[in-house]
Amino acid sequence: MKELLLGMILVTLSSALVITFIRLVRGPNLPDRVVALDLLSVVVMAFICLYSIRYNQPIFLDVAIIMALLTFIGTVAFAYYLERRT
């Protein structure tokens, strides 16, 4: 049962990754692309957490936490850049 559920989550995350990547490439303006990049990092973090659960490797959760912190700092820096630009 657990393997089936993890497989379904993997398929869902894969489709989210593809849709987000399309938005990243086709985004009409810069803020849309940054939001897509932020969402892409969240999907990658979900993949890392799924891998950690599936193979019982809790050390990868630390990697996901560090990635979340770096993504947050990048998003805040971009928001500051947009605020200063206008």
N, C-alpha and C positions, 0 to 999 in steps of 0.2 A: 504494500500500500504506500509506504514512504517513497519508494523508488518511482512509482507512478505519479505521485504528487510532485516530486522534484522534477520529473520529466516534463510535466505540464507547465510548471513554473519556468523551466528553461525555454520552452517554446514561446511562452508569453514574453519573457524578457528578450528573446531573440527578435521577435516581431517589433517590440518597443524600440530595440536598438536600430533596426532598419528604418523605421518611421522617423525616429529622431535624427538619424544621419541624413535622411532626405531633407528634413527641415533645416538642418545645419547647412547643407549645400545650397538649397533653394531659398533660404530666408530672404525676404525682401529688403530688410535693412539690418544694420549692425546689432541693435538690441535683440532682435529675434534670433540672430545667430548665437549670441551669447547665452540666451536662455536655453536654446537647444544644446549648446555645449555643456551647460550646467546640468541639464536633464540627462545628457549622455554620460556624464560622470556619475550621476545617481544610478543609472542602469548598470554601469560597470561595477559600482560598489555592490549592487544587488547580486551581480554575477559572482563577485568575490565572496560574499556572505553565503551564497548557495554552494559554492565550492567548499567553503569551510564546513558547512553542515554535512554535505554529502560525503566528504572524505575524512570527517572528524579531525580537522586541523584548526584548532582555535586560534593559532597565531595569525591566520589570515584576517581575523576580525580586527586586529590591531592595524593591519594595512588599510582596511576599509575606513577605520576611524581617522587615520592620518590623511587619507585621501579626501575624506569629508571636510576636514579642517582646511586643507589646502584649497579645495574648491570654494569653500566659503570665503576665504581671504581673497581669492581671485575675483569672485563675484562682487564683493564689497569694493575692491579696487576699481573694477570696471564701472560700478555705479558712481564712484567718486569722479572718475574720468569723465563720464557723461555729464555729471552735474557741473563740472568745471568748464566743459566744452561749450555749454549753452550760455 
